[in-house]
C-alpha cells in the first residue's frame, strides 16, 4: 500500500507547488511494489517541503 499525505500549501507559489508535486510523482513512479509514503506540506512564509520514504530509504526537498 502506498500513502500520500497532503497538507495545505496555499502560501506557496504555484511554481514551487508544481515542482514539489513533480518531484513527489517521480519518487512514486520509482516504487513499483508499494510501501511508499510521501508527504507534501507548506512551510511558514511560503515554500513547500516534500518527503518520500520507501523501506529504509528516505529523502526530502524544499521548493520555494
Secondary structure, DSSP 8 states (H G I E B T S, - for coil): --EEEE---TTS-HHHHHHHHHHHHHHHHT--SS-EEEEEEE-TTS-EEEEEEETTEEEEEEE-
